[in-house]
Amino acid sequence: MTGNWNDVKSTAVLWMDEAGKMLKESLSRSLHVEQKSNPNDLVTEMDIKIERFLKERIENTFPSHRILGEEETGANIKTTDGVLWIIDPIDGTTNFVHQKFNFAISVAVVENGVGKVGIIYNVMQDEWFTAVEGEGAFLNERRLPAATEVDLPEAIIGLNGRWLARETRRDEQSLHTMVRKSRSVRSYGSAAIELAYVACGRLDSYISFHLSPWDYAAGLVMLKEVGIIVTDFKGKPLPLLTWSPLLAARPHLHDQLSLYVHDHRGF
């Protein structure tokens, strides 16, 4: 067991700050970009470089800790026993490549399956979303208030338009109906940033049909600290080693949105 999670958080912030400087410097150079599973799933040499950078520092400082990363680290990990770091070197790689904006470094530290530290660094806006279990969530040095209630007609929902484009159902429980009843919908192209925006109140909910643990592990820690409910579409806790759909929302709104996503199985 690690003694002081605040010390772990502070150490991780220093590493992530250095990694962020590396990313900013790389924006002035030509990037080598490759496709992974499909044309929308991109990876650059910087994704790999940042992951290796963080991996090296974690291993040197906390040799007993394990690491699960998006690009190449921890593929054989089968359990969350002990202390596990879950890292996404660049969440929003498409934004990084095309817009040079709205991308984040995301790091979570989990002990025996329980999130202890969550950090989402919105690099180009220099926004640090941080949380330590039981000690609140923060945007830079400002403590984030507990989530208040909102109903669907006043809610702004984070949702990728691709899910709407692929939907075939048109009944009263369709995503299209949900969107029409909401105040507005936004998509920022980075799950980590969108979860951070739910934590700080810029979004009231975030919905995705397919995310990996490195997309949401850090967000889970801070959302819990402000009272946001995060589950899969069946209302169950999210796994930390496999992909999952995700519904994050203020408590009463979560109940309302569950009606629209509970029996979706993908498209």
Legacy VTK file of the C-alpha trace (Angstrom):
# vtk DataFile Version 3.0
C-alpha trace
ASCII
DATASET POLYDATA
POINTS 267 float
0.000 0.000 0.000
1.218 3.473 -0.879
1.317 5.789 2.116
0.353 9.226 0.869
-1.813 9.549 -2.217
-1.334 13.323 -2.261
2.394 12.749 -2.697
1.674 10.338 -5.539
-0.580 12.928 -7.152
2.015 15.692 -6.827
4.696 13.483 -8.336
2.451 12.507 -11.244
1.584 16.165 -11.889
5.285 16.998 -12.250
5.743 14.209 -14.788
2.602 15.182 -16.694
3.664 18.818 -16.790
6.945 17.775 -18.402
5.055 15.534 -20.817
2.750 18.415 -21.689
5.737 20.580 -22.613
6.955 17.805 -24.901
3.581 17.730 -26.627
3.455 21.499 -27.077
6.939 21.516 -28.570
6.000 18.727 -30.985
3.165 20.759 -32.502
5.631 22.823 -34.510
7.043 19.693 -36.173
5.660 17.240 -38.702
4.055 14.243 -36.995
4.165 10.642 -38.129
0.547 9.513 -37.994
-0.733 5.947 -38.337
-4.162 4.330 -38.195
-4.893 1.668 -35.595
-8.238 -0.158 -35.743
-9.879 2.215 -38.260
-9.284 5.564 -40.045
-10.683 7.440 -37.029
-8.357 5.690 -34.537
-5.031 7.474 -34.867
-1.673 7.111 -33.159
1.406 9.313 -33.461
4.991 8.894 -32.360
4.156 11.298 -29.519
1.495 8.948 -28.088
4.149 6.272 -27.818
6.880 8.658 -26.622
4.734 10.111 -23.811
3.583 6.679 -22.656
7.168 5.422 -22.517
8.223 8.593 -20.686
5.565 8.114 -17.993
6.181 4.362 -17.794
9.898 4.866 -17.171
9.293 7.333 -14.347
6.641 5.193 -12.682
8.860 2.116 -12.817
11.873 3.983 -11.445
9.944 5.672 -8.625
7.377 2.998 -7.740
8.925 -0.322 -8.831
6.183 -2.432 -7.231
3.399 -0.665 -9.130
1.970 -1.983 -12.384
1.014 0.059 -15.448
-1.783 -0.185 -18.011
-1.420 2.175 -20.961
-3.291 2.719 -24.195
-0.473 2.151 -26.646
1.795 -0.695 -25.555
1.934 -1.095 -21.791
0.283 -3.762 -19.640
-1.548 -5.735 -22.309
-1.241 -8.894 -20.191
-2.642 -7.402 -16.983
-5.611 -9.489 -15.805
-6.249 -8.129 -12.300
-6.447 -4.828 -10.445
-4.786 -6.269 -7.331
-2.129 -4.018 -5.805
-1.410 -0.553 -7.210
-2.133 -0.021 -10.892
-1.501 3.117 -12.957
-3.889 3.579 -15.905
-2.536 6.108 -18.382
-3.606 7.678 -21.655
-0.663 9.618 -23.104
-2.858 11.627 -25.477
-6.622 11.433 -25.124
-7.954 13.127 -28.230
-5.205 12.176 -30.688
-7.347 13.236 -33.664
-7.662 16.697 -32.103
-3.912 16.703 -31.431
-3.214 15.942 -35.089
-5.830 18.118 -36.791
-6.707 20.938 -34.389
-3.712 21.097 -32.047
-6.260 21.716 -29.279
-8.664 19.807 -26.997
-6.377 16.924 -26.072
-5.368 15.711 -22.630
-2.975 13.523 -20.684
-4.963 11.272 -18.367
-3.538 9.354 -15.395
-5.317 7.322 -12.725
-3.849 5.394 -9.815
-5.938 2.474 -8.585
-5.386 0.304 -5.509
-7.103 -3.089 -5.406
-9.696 -1.877 -7.886
-10.452 1.415 -6.098
-9.503 4.713 -7.724
-7.210 6.707 -5.447
-5.840 9.440 -7.718
-7.236 10.946 -10.914
-5.523 13.615 -13.038
-6.675 15.020 -16.384
-4.387 17.670 -17.859
-6.027 19.716 -20.623
-2.702 20.591 -22.190
-3.382 23.577 -24.436
-5.633 25.317 -21.905
-3.302 24.566 -18.995
-6.205 23.206 -16.982
-5.463 20.622 -14.302
-8.392 18.515 -13.122
-7.215 16.524 -10.098
-8.699 14.392 -7.358
-7.576 12.214 -4.474
-10.104 9.810 -3.017
-12.041 11.399 -0.164
-10.432 14.824 -0.542
-12.514 16.446 -3.259
-11.885 17.321 -6.886
-10.122 20.437 -8.128
-9.747 22.545 -11.242
-6.271 23.996 -10.825
-6.417 25.227 -7.189
-10.194 25.663 -7.028
-12.197 22.979 -5.276
-15.128 21.855 -7.391
-18.555 22.056 -5.729
-20.847 19.078 -5.302
-23.073 18.398 -8.287
-26.543 19.922 -8.169
-29.628 18.505 -9.851
-30.857 19.358 -13.351
-33.619 17.967 -15.531
-33.223 16.935 -19.147
-34.796 20.079 -20.675
-32.079 22.193 -18.977
-29.225 19.737 -19.545
-26.223 20.017 -21.873
-25.097 16.537 -22.886
-21.726 15.426 -24.204
-22.411 12.994 -27.066
-20.535 12.111 -30.241
-22.742 12.696 -33.270
-21.631 9.373 -34.765
-23.855 7.534 -32.292
-26.859 9.524 -33.510
-25.949 8.903 -37.155
-25.820 5.131 -36.564
-29.056 4.849 -34.590
-31.922 3.060 -36.302
-34.625 3.258 -33.648
-36.976 6.265 -33.700
-39.324 5.578 -30.774
-39.757 7.620 -27.610
-36.687 5.976 -26.053
-34.353 6.816 -28.929
-31.240 8.950 -28.597
-32.815 11.336 -31.109
-35.743 11.873 -28.733
-33.341 12.422 -25.845
-31.402 15.027 -27.821
-34.565 16.870 -28.867
-35.668 17.040 -25.219
-32.286 18.306 -23.988
-31.143 21.912 -23.993
-28.144 21.167 -26.201
-25.494 18.607 -27.166
-21.721 19.067 -27.382
-18.797 16.955 -28.596
-15.180 17.841 -27.791
-13.410 14.782 -29.167
-11.748 13.755 -25.904
-13.530 11.534 -23.399
-11.195 12.580 -20.594
-11.896 16.265 -21.175
-15.623 15.674 -21.445
-15.659 13.779 -18.142
-13.662 16.601 -16.563
-16.225 19.049 -17.943
-19.009 17.055 -16.264
-17.063 17.223 -13.003
-16.756 21.009 -13.165
-20.282 21.655 -14.464
-19.562 22.654 -18.063
-21.505 19.566 -19.123
-24.354 17.928 -17.235
-23.786 14.486 -18.725
-21.451 12.537 -20.975
-22.497 9.439 -22.915
-20.345 7.047 -24.952
-21.039 3.615 -26.392
-17.450 2.402 -26.356
-14.622 3.586 -24.098
-11.507 1.937 -22.698
-10.346 2.192 -19.062
-7.621 4.713 -19.899
-10.338 6.977 -21.329
-12.317 7.140 -18.094
-10.285 5.827 -15.120
-9.042 9.267 -14.035
-12.468 10.781 -14.565
-14.075 8.171 -12.329
-12.044 9.362 -9.345
-12.990 13.039 -9.682
-16.611 12.442 -10.663
-17.135 10.379 -7.520
-15.768 13.259 -5.448
-18.429 15.678 -6.735
-21.340 13.230 -6.629
-21.714 12.475 -10.338
-23.098 9.003 -11.074
-21.076 6.944 -13.574
-22.216 3.519 -14.783
-22.485 1.407 -17.892
-25.822 1.408 -19.728
-27.190 -1.268 -17.389
-26.430 0.758 -14.275
-23.406 -1.324 -13.289
-19.948 -0.021 -12.235
-17.408 0.384 -15.005
-14.651 -2.219 -15.450
-11.021 -1.111 -15.224
-9.479 -3.707 -17.537
-11.928 -3.907 -20.471
-13.954 -1.512 -22.610
-17.456 -0.381 -21.662
-20.276 1.955 -22.628
-20.501 4.878 -20.220
-23.206 7.132 -18.822
-22.043 9.918 -16.498
-24.561 12.441 -15.200
-25.895 14.352 -12.224
-27.903 11.911 -10.052
-31.502 12.690 -11.085
-30.473 13.284 -14.689
-28.699 9.915 -14.704
-32.015 8.253 -13.919
-33.700 10.137 -16.757
-31.007 9.384 -19.341
-30.918 5.697 -18.389
-34.341 5.369 -20.036
-32.802 6.259 -23.393
-29.656 4.128 -23.261
-30.494 1.124 -21.068
-31.360 -1.283 -23.867
-28.959 -0.021 -26.514
-26.411 -2.707 -27.361
-24.513 -0.760 -29.979
-25.349 -0.443 -33.638
LINES 1 268
267 0 1 2 3 4 5 6 7 8 9 10 11 12 13 14 15 16 17 18 19 20 21 22 23 24 25 26 27 28 29 30 31 32 33 34 35 36 37 38 39 40 41 42 43 44 45 46 47 48 49 50 51 52 53 54 55 56 57 58 59 60 61 62 63 64 65 66 67 68 69 70 71 72 73 74 75 76 77 78 79 80 81 82 83 84 85 86 87 88 89 90 91 92 93 94 95 96 97 98 99 100 101 102 103 104 105 106 107 108 109 110 111 112 113 114 115 116 117 118 119 120 121 122 123 124 125 126 127 128 129 130 131 132 133 134 135 136 137 138 139 140 141 142 143 144 145 146 147 148 149 150 151 152 153 154 155 156 157 158 159 160 161 162 163 164 165 166 167 168 169 170 171 172 173 174 175 176 177 178 179 180 181 182 183 184 185 186 187 188 189 190 191 192 193 194 195 196 197 198 199 200 201 202 203 204 205 206 207 208 209 210 211 212 213 214 215 216 217 218 219 220 221 222 223 224 225 226 227 228 229 230 231 232 233 234 235 236 237 238 239 240 241 242 243 244 245 246 247 248 249 250 251 252 253 254 255 256 257 258 259 260 261 262 263 264 265 266
